Amino acid sequence: MTVRLGEADVGASAGWQDAGRSAATGEAKVEDHKIVQRNLALQREWYGEPLGDRVRRLVVAFNVSQAQLADVLGISAPMLSQVMSGRRAKIGNPAVLARMIMLERKVLTPDVATGAPEALQRALDDVRESKPTVSRDNLPVNGDESVAYPVLRRVADRTELQHAADLLHEDFPAIAELFRRAIRAAGQR
């Protein structure tokens, strides 16, 4: 016995398959949403907040595109997008995270805070060219100690800095020398 299907029968069959695909697609979207929510919760736990929020602040602060920021951080633009959206939970490369922290800290420096385009570009170039290493005792966040000088000079005058350097010299020579460099830098202004 041969059964012949008409166009209406084929159309009805195709419609049923489309409905099945729609249900499967809807289930996949719900599952994707759950994964994203879980990943965003993990980001809050690991990084203090969703990485998308942190990255968006950097994009605005440095007036760059997401792709330009990805280049500075040393991560592909698609990977950065996945981390931002929560499709990925973490940044796998510790050097990328270190560069992101470096940029977050540079936003707080006086010259970058002014928003001057040349200062922004200089900060981006510094971070792009950095080769951070991350170990148990070392998470580089800013290689330019001169950003500490204005802060030190706001909390202590030259005499106080010199006195502190003298007191610290024997046990903490690196800190004492930092204070002395802050004093010298104040004299050069």
Backbone torsions as a table, in degrees:
resi	resn	phi	psi	omega
1	MET	NA	130.0	179.5
2	THR	-104.8	131.2	177.8
3	VAL	-107.9	127.9	-178.5
4	ARG	-109.4	127.5	178.9
5	LEU	-97.0	134.3	176.1
6	GLY	-87.1	174.0	-179.7
7	GLU	-59.8	-36.9	-179.3
8	ALA	-64.6	-39.0	179.8
9	ASP	-66.3	-42.0	179.1
10	VAL	-63.9	-42.6	179.3
11	GLY	-62.2	-41.1	-180.0
12	ALA	-65.6	-40.0	179.3
13	SER	-64.6	-42.5	179.5
14	ALA	-64.7	-38.3	178.3
15	GLY	-62.5	-39.1	178.9
16	TRP	-64.5	-40.6	178.8
17	GLN	-66.2	-39.2	177.4
18	ASP	-62.1	-40.2	178.7
19	ALA	-63.7	-38.8	177.6
20	GLY	-65.0	-41.2	177.5
21	ARG	-65.0	-39.4	178.7
22	SER	-62.6	-42.4	179.1
23	ALA	-64.2	-42.4	179.2
24	ALA	-65.0	-40.7	178.7
25	THR	-64.4	-41.4	177.3
26	GLY	-61.8	-41.6	177.5
27	GLU	-64.9	-39.7	178.7
28	ALA	-64.6	-39.1	179.1
29	LYS	-64.9	-39.6	177.8
30	VAL	-64.3	-42.8	179.0
31	GLU	-64.7	-42.9	176.7
32	ASP	-59.6	-42.4	179.1
33	HIS	-61.4	-40.9	178.4
34	LYS	-63.5	-42.2	179.4
35	ILE	-63.0	-45.2	180.0
36	VAL	-62.0	-44.5	179.9
37	GLN	-63.0	-40.8	177.3
38	ARG	-63.1	-44.6	-179.4
39	ASN	-64.4	-39.1	178.1
40	LEU	-66.4	-37.2	176.1
41	ALA	-64.0	-41.3	177.5
42	LEU	-64.1	-40.7	177.8
43	GLN	-61.4	-40.0	177.5
44	ARG	-61.4	-41.3	-179.9
45	GLU	-67.3	-46.8	-174.0
46	TRP	-79.3	-39.6	-171.1
47	TYR	-115.0	-0.3	179.1
48	GLY	90.2	-19.4	177.8
49	GLU	-169.1	165.9	177.6
50	PRO	-59.7	138.6	-178.9
51	LEU	-62.6	-29.4	177.5
52	GLY	-57.3	-39.8	178.8
53	ASP	-65.1	-43.9	-178.9
54	ARG	-65.3	-43.8	-178.5
55	VAL	-66.4	-42.2	179.6
56	ARG	-60.9	-38.8	177.0
57	ARG	-61.5	-39.8	178.8
58	LEU	-67.7	-40.0	178.2
59	VAL	-58.9	-43.9	179.8
60	VAL	-70.2	-47.3	-176.3
61	ALA	-60.9	-39.1	-176.6
62	PHE	-98.8	0.4	177.1
63	ASN	53.5	50.5	179.8
64	VAL	-126.5	165.0	174.4
65	SER	-80.9	165.7	176.7
66	GLN	-61.1	-39.0	179.3
67	ALA	-66.1	-39.1	177.8
68	GLN	-65.8	-40.9	178.2
69	LEU	-64.4	-40.8	178.2
70	ALA	-58.2	-41.7	178.5
71	ASP	-61.3	-43.1	179.6
72	VAL	-64.0	-41.4	-177.7
73	LEU	-73.3	-23.2	-178.1
74	GLY	86.8	34.8	-179.9
75	ILE	-132.8	151.8	179.0
76	SER	-71.3	150.7	179.5
77	ALA	-60.2	-42.9	177.8
78	PRO	-62.6	-38.5	179.1
79	MET	-65.6	-42.7	177.7
80	LEU	-61.3	-41.4	178.1
81	SER	-61.0	-41.9	179.0
82	GLN	-65.0	-39.9	178.6
83	VAL	-67.1	-42.6	-179.2
84	MET	-63.1	-39.8	-176.3
85	SER	-82.0	-11.4	-178.4
86	GLY	90.2	4.0	176.1
87	ARG	-70.8	-21.6	170.3
88	ARG	-122.8	143.5	-175.7
89	ALA	-85.6	-34.9	-171.3
90	LYS	-136.8	162.0	171.2
91	ILE	-89.2	116.5	-174.6
92	GLY	-74.4	-27.5	-176.1
93	ASN	-95.6	114.0	-178.4
94	PRO	-60.9	-27.8	179.2
95	ALA	-66.8	-34.0	177.8
96	VAL	-65.2	-45.2	177.6
97	LEU	-62.5	-41.1	178.6
98	ALA	-61.2	-41.5	178.6
99	ARG	-65.2	-38.4	178.5
100	MET	-62.5	-42.8	178.6
101	ILE	-65.4	-38.8	176.9
102	MET	-58.2	-44.7	179.4
103	LEU	-65.2	-41.3	178.7
104	GLU	-60.3	-38.3	178.7
105	ARG	-72.4	-36.8	-179.6
106	LYS	-65.5	-29.0	177.6
107	VAL	-58.3	-29.1	-176.9
108	LEU	-84.6	-7.7	-179.7
109	THR	-75.4	148.2	-175.0
110	PRO	-56.6	-44.1	-176.1
111	ASP	-69.2	-38.6	178.7
112	VAL	-71.8	-36.6	-179.1
113	ALA	-61.6	-24.5	178.3
114	THR	-69.6	-22.2	-178.4
115	GLY	82.9	8.5	179.9
116	ALA	-61.7	126.1	-175.5
117	PRO	-53.7	-40.1	-179.1
118	GLU	-67.8	-35.0	177.9
119	ALA	-68.8	-41.0	177.7
120	LEU	-61.7	-45.7	-178.7
121	GLN	-65.2	-40.7	178.5
122	ARG	-60.6	-43.5	179.1
123	ALA	-64.2	-43.6	178.1
124	LEU	-62.3	-43.2	179.9
125	ASP	-64.6	-41.8	178.5
126	ASP	-58.2	-46.0	-177.8
127	VAL	-69.5	-42.2	180.0
128	ARG	-58.8	-40.0	-176.7
129	GLU	-82.4	-10.2	-178.0
130	SER	-69.1	152.1	177.1
131	LYS	-124.2	68.3	-175.5
132	PRO	-66.5	143.2	171.9
133	THR	-117.9	145.0	-177.3
134	VAL	-122.6	121.3	176.2
135	SER	-135.6	-176.3	-177.6
136	ARG	-58.9	-37.3	-175.3
137	ASP	-105.1	2.2	-170.1
138	ASN	-141.8	112.4	170.0
139	LEU	-127.1	94.9	-175.9
140	PRO	-66.4	131.5	179.0
141	VAL	-121.0	-19.8	178.4
142	ASN	-168.7	116.8	-177.6
143	GLY	-82.3	-5.6	-175.8
144	ASP	-102.3	95.9	-177.3
145	GLU	-68.7	-16.2	-177.2
146	SER	-62.8	-18.0	177.0
147	VAL	-66.9	-19.9	178.8
148	ALA	-79.2	-23.4	-175.0
149	TYR	-56.9	-51.0	-179.5
150	PRO	-61.5	-35.4	178.9
151	VAL	-65.1	-46.6	179.0
152	LEU	-61.0	-40.6	-178.4
153	ARG	-71.9	-23.6	176.0
154	ARG	-73.8	-31.1	-176.5
155	VAL	-95.7	-14.9	-179.3
156	ALA	-150.5	142.5	176.1
157	ASP	-82.5	178.4	-176.3
158	ARG	-56.9	-43.0	-178.1
159	THR	-63.8	-43.7	-179.7
160	GLU	-66.4	-40.2	178.4
161	LEU	-63.7	-42.1	179.2
162	GLN	-63.9	-43.1	179.4
163	HIS	-62.1	-44.8	178.5
164	ALA	-62.2	-41.6	178.6
165	ALA	-62.4	-41.9	178.9
166	ASP	-62.8	-42.2	179.7
167	LEU	-66.5	-36.4	-175.2
168	LEU	-87.1	-15.8	-170.5
169	HIS	-50.8	-47.1	-174.3
170	GLU	-69.4	-46.3	-175.7
171	ASP	-90.6	-28.7	-176.3
172	PHE	-134.8	68.8	-173.8
173	PRO	-63.0	-33.1	-178.9
174	ALA	-66.7	-40.7	178.7
175	ILE	-68.8	-41.0	178.1
176	ALA	-59.1	-43.6	-180.0
177	GLU	-66.8	-36.1	175.7
178	LEU	-59.8	-44.4	178.0
179	PHE	-61.5	-41.3	179.9
180	ARG	-65.7	-39.4	177.2
181	ARG	-64.3	-35.7	177.3
182	ALA	-64.6	-38.4	177.7
183	ILE	-65.1	-46.5	-179.9
184	ARG	-62.2	-40.4	-179.1
185	ALA	-64.4	-34.0	177.9
186	ALA	-66.6	-34.7	179.4
187	GLY	-71.7	-21.8	-178.5
188	GLN	-84.5	-10.8	-177.9
189	ARG	-77.6	NA	NA
